[in-house]
Amino acid sequence: MRTVLRSVPIDRPTTEPSALPRRAPLPAHHPDPVLDVVVPVYNEENDLEPCVRRLHAHLCETFPYPFHITVADNASTDATPRIAARLAAELPGTDWIRLAEKGRGRALHTAWTRSRAPVLAYLDVDLSTDLAALLPLVAPLISGHSDIAIGTRLARGSRVVRGPKREIISRCYNGLLRGTLAVGFSDAQCGFKAVRRDVAERLLPLVEDREWFFDTELLVIAERAGLRIHEVPVDWVDDPDSRVRILSTALADLRGMARIGRALACGRLPLSVLRRSGGDLAGELPPGLARQVVRFAAVGAASTLCYLLLYTVLRPGTGAQAANALALLASAIANTAANRRLTFGVRGRGGALRHHLKGLAAFLIGLALTSGSLALLHHTAPGAGHPVELMALVVANLAATLLRFLLFRAWVFPARRTTGPSAA
């Protein structure tokens, strides 16, 4: 039995580490545990023993490598610690740790950090996910194909039994992630995930959340860094005794999404620490923030001049509002095309239509700002001349440009990603 009184925070890297090695398959004959499955628990005296015994038996019967099971107790106040200690003494390859503070993310962070197994996984104690998916989950990591693997209840081939309330909440949450952070994975919340240890060693120090948003934050950072995420459709049956507080968890998730979105938009996350050597991810990461800002500013200056010229030409024949809309539309299309190639390094026609449609959404925001500034000017100073109109448009366009850059970086041209073939 091992007891961890508190989780020790891991500092973010202060120096640029060497690149991750190229992914390689694990040897067929591995003397040490290849897989460490963590079961995070809090006051689970009823479910813990049947879960661990069933998991241990399943791995003994089906898993072709040595394995390890770690029960991570999140400061339970019932008989959970005694049961975990007894299971660790009775079942070979089973261990347990105890944390002084609650939090599923904290338990996973602590257990994964201390493990030496080359593949790390976790599953929920209620075993809502069929264990038949465990080997398909970790196989891409063992073979060297992928960096992270997740179970998904929302992909084609998944079989899910749960009530309409939780179904709607899950789909809305994952839809919100796709709409705001432009993620490519289909299910952030399924309690059935695995990661290669060499990736976890670099990734975990970047993940701040220690509760339910831990999974989402880990996946968003990994995907933005260009790591390969494999998805496995699962059979999943809802646990009617779930103790997740939906409202407080949803609010915490929204705060987490806002925090990670700001960090990505401002370039505060050192995603380069997750780059692999040997060209595995060469050319997949976008340029650094400073370089992007310079190129975006140059493209913006050119498109602004184009916009003002078009506005001046169209203004006498169409009126101020129509000239503004037409000039802004033409310059926005050209701006998106130039930023696509020069600022964010996107080549070829793949995704071009999607990029331009998202660019037009950013254009509508710019249109609202500039049209609003014209309307306000004409309301407060009806006799304002053409030079004053141009000055108001320049100020409004600068505000729209700043917002457009943040949207381009976080939504229109996010860092490229690779998901498994089963991703929905």
N, C-alpha and C positions, 0 to 999 in steps of 0.2 A: 504494500500500500504506500502511496506517495501522497503527500498533502501539499497543496499550493495555497498559501495563506492569502496571497493577492497576486493579481496579474501584473507583470512588470512591463511598462511601456517600452516599445522599441523605438529608438530615435530614427528619424529619417536620415538617409545617407548624406554625409557632409561632403564626401568626395565622389567623383564620378567612378563607379565601379566598372570592372571589365564587363564585356558583353556576355549575355547568357550563352552557354555552349549550344551547338546545334542539337536538336532533339535526336535521341538515339534510342533504340529498343533496349529494354533490360535483358540481361542474359537469361537463358532458359533455366539454368540451375543457379538459383540465388540462395545462399545460405541464410541470410538474414530476412526478416519480414519485409516483403515488398509492399504490402498494403497496410495502412493503419486506419481503421474505421473508428471515428469518434462518434459517441452517442451523447449529446448534451442533454442534461436532465435537470429539472427543478421540481422537487416534491412529486416524484414519480414512483412511490413505493408500490403501487399496484401494477404498473406496466413494466417496470425496469427488468425484473427477473425473467419473465417470459420473453421479452424482447431480446435480451442479451443471449439467453440460451438458444433461442431460435436462430439468431444471427450466427452464433458460434457453430451450431450444427450445420447451417447452410454453407458456411465457408469451409468447414471440414470436408463436406461432401462434394462441393463443386469448384472450389477455388484451387487452381493448380500451383500456387506459390505459397510460401510461408506468409502468415498474416498476423496482425495484432489488433486487438480491440481495446479502445480507451473509453471508459465512462467518465465524462466531465461533469461533475456535480456543481451546479450553480448556486451554492450557498443554501442547499435544501434544509428545511427545518423539521422534516418528518423522518421516517426510517430509511430514506434513500441512501445515506452514507453507509449504514450498516449492511444493507443489501449489496451495495457496490463492492464493499470490502470482502464480503463473503464470496461473491462471484469471482473476484480477482484471485482469491485463494483457491477456488475450486476448478476454474476453467483455465487450461494452459493458454498462454498468449493473451491473457486479459489483464488489464490494469485499470486503475482509477485515480483521478486527481480531484481535489476539492478546492473551489475558489471561494473567497470570502465575500464576493460581490456577485449579484445576478447579472445576466446578459448572455444570450446565446452567442453573439459575436465575440464576447470576451472569452467564453469557454472554448470556442473554436480557435481563436487567435492563440490562446495559451497552449492548447493541446497540440496544434499544428506546429507551433514554434519549437516545442520541445521534442517533437518526434524526429526520428532519423530514417523513417521509411521513405523510399523514393516516390511513393504515391500516397497521398493523403485524401481521405474521404470523410463524409459524415452523413448520417441519416437520422430522422426523427424517431424518438423512442416509441411512438405509437405504431410504427411500421405501416403507415398508410400506403407507402410505396411497396409494391411487390418486390421481394428480394431477387426474383429472377432477372431483374434489370441491373443488378449490381455488377456482374461480370461484364456485360456490354458497356456499362458506365466507365469502368476503369481500363478496359482493354485498349482503347485508343491512347491512353496515357502510358501504359506499359509498352506498347508497340512503338512509341515515339511519334505517333501521328499527330497528337493534339497536346495542348498545354492544360486545358481545363475541360471538364465534362460535366454536364448538368442534366438532370432529369426534367422532362417537360410534360405538363398535363395539357398543353394547348396545341401540340403538333398533331399532324395527321398520323393515325396509328395509336394514339393514346386512348386508354379506356378509363374514364373517370366517373366515380359515383359520389356526388355531393349535392347539397341543397342549392336552390337557385340564388340565395343570398350570397354565399361564398363564391359561387361561380361568377356572378356579376361583379363582385368586388375584385376578384382576381383578374378578370379580363379588363376591367376599367383601369386597374393599376398598371398592368403591362401595356395597355394601350397608351396610357399617359406617359410611360417611359419612352415608348417609341415616338410619341409626338413631341416631347420636350427635349429628350437627350438623344434622339435618333438612334436608339439601340437596335441591334439586329437579332439578338436572342429572344426567344418567345416567352420564357417563363422564368422570372427572377426569383420567385418565392418558394418554389418546390424544395422541400427539405431533403435533397438527395443530390449531392455534388461531390466532385473530386478534383484534385489539382496535383500537378507534379511538384515535388518538394523544391526543386531548384527554382521554379517559378514562384512558389509561395514565399520563399526566403526574400525575394525582391518585392513581391506584391503586398504582403501583409503590412510592412511598415508604412505603406501609402494609404491604407484603409483606416479611417478614423473611427467609424461607428463601431460600437461594442454591443449593440442590441440587434433588433430585427432587420435594420437596414444594411447590416454587414454584408449579406449576400449580394444585394443589388450594387452596393458601392464597389465590391470586389470585381463583379462582372463588368460594370461600366468602365472601370479603369483598365481592366485587362483587354477589353475589346478596343478601346481607344488606343492602346499601345500596340495593337496589331496582333495580339496573341490569338491562337487558334482555339475556338470554343466549339466543342462537339456536343450535340444534343441527342438525347435518348428518349424516345416516347415511352411513357411508363403507364402501368396499370395502377390506379390510385383510388383509394376508398377513404372518404372523409371521416375523421375522428369526431364523433359528436361531443366528446368530452374536451375539445380543444379549449385551452385557457388563454388564448390570444385575445387581448383587449383591442377590439377592432378600431374604435375611434382614436384612442391614444396612439396606437401603432400607425394608423393612417396619417395622423398629424406629424408624427416623428418622421415617417417616410417622406412626406412632402417637404419638411425642413431639410432632410437629407438630400433630396433631389435638387433643391435650390442651392444647397452648399456645393455639391459636386458639380452642378452646372456652372456656378460662378468660377470654381477652381479651373474647370476645363476651358471656359471662355477666356480667362485671364492668363492661361498658360502656367498656372502655379504648380501643377503636378509634374514631377520629373519623369515623364513616361519613357525617356531614353534608357533608364535603368533596366527596362524590360526588353530592350532590343537584343535579338539573337545574333551571334557571330556567323561568319561564313555566308553572308548574303541571304539568310533565311527570311529576314524582314526588310532587306535593303530596298529603299525606295517606297516603302509602305507608309512611313511616318511623315506627317506634314512638316514643312519647315518650322523653325522655332518662331516664337511669338514676335520677337523684334524684327526678324526678316519678313514675316507676314505683314506686320504693320507698315513697314517701309513700302513694300510692293502694293499693298492695298491703298496707301496714301497716294502713290503715284498714279495708280489706275483711277482713284477717286478724283484726283485733280484734273485728269484728262476728261473724265466723263462729266465733271461739273462744268468745265469750259464748253463741252459739247452741249450740255443741257441749257446753259445760259444763252449760247448762240442760237439754238433751236427756238428757245422761248422768245428771244428778241425778233426772230424772223416770223414766227407764227402769231405773235401777239396782236399786230394790227388787224389781221383778218379774222381771227377766231375769238378774241377776248382773252382776258387774263387766265381764267380758270381752265378753259379748254387748251390754251397754249401750254399751260403748266402741266396738265395731264399728258398731253401728247409728247412734249419734250422729255418729261420724266420717264415715260414708258420706253421711248427709244433709247435713252441713255441707260436705263436700267437693264435692258436686254444686252446692250454692248458691255456694260459694266460686269454683268454676271459672266459673260463669255470670257472677258479678259481676266477676271479674278479666278475663274475656273482653271485656266491654264497657267497664268503667271504667278498668282499668289498662293494657290493651294496645290499646284502641280498635278492637276488631273488631266490625263491625256486620253485621246480616243473619244468615240461617240457613246460609250457605255454610260448610262445614267444621265446623259445630257438633258433629255426632256424633263426628268425629275428635278435636276438642278435648276433648270430655267423656271419650272413651275414654282419651286420654293423661292427662287430669286424674285419672281413676281409677287409672292406673298410679302417679301421684304419691301418690294416696290410700293405695295399698297400702304404700308406703314409710312414710307417716305411721302407718298401722296397725301396722306392724312395730315402729316406734320406741315408740309409746304402749303397745301390748300387751306389748312387752318390758319397758318400765319398770314396768308393773303386776305382771308375773310376777316381776321382780327384787325389787320392794318386798314382795310377799307371801312370797317365799322368805326374804328377810333380816329382815323385820319382820312376822311373821304377824298380829300384833295391831294393826297400824296402822289408825287410824280413817279415816273419810271425808275429813276435812280434809287428812290426809297424802296420801291417794290423789289428791285434786284437785291438790295441790302438785306431786306427781310427774308427773301428766298435763300440767300447765301447762309444766313444764320440757321434757318430751319433745316437746310440741306446738310449742314455740318452735324446737327443733332441726329438727323436721319442716317447719316453716314456712319457715325459711331455705333448706333444701334444695329445697322446693317452688317457691320464688321462682326459684331458679337454673334448675330444670327448666322452669318456665313460660316464662322469658325465652329460653332457648336451644333448647327443644325443642317445647313445646306451642304457644307463640305467637311463633315466630321472625319476624324482619322479613319483610314480604311480598316476593315475587319474581315475576319474569316470565320465562318461558323461551320458546324458539321453538316453533312449532307441531309440530315433529317430536319434541319431547322425549318420552322414554318414561316 
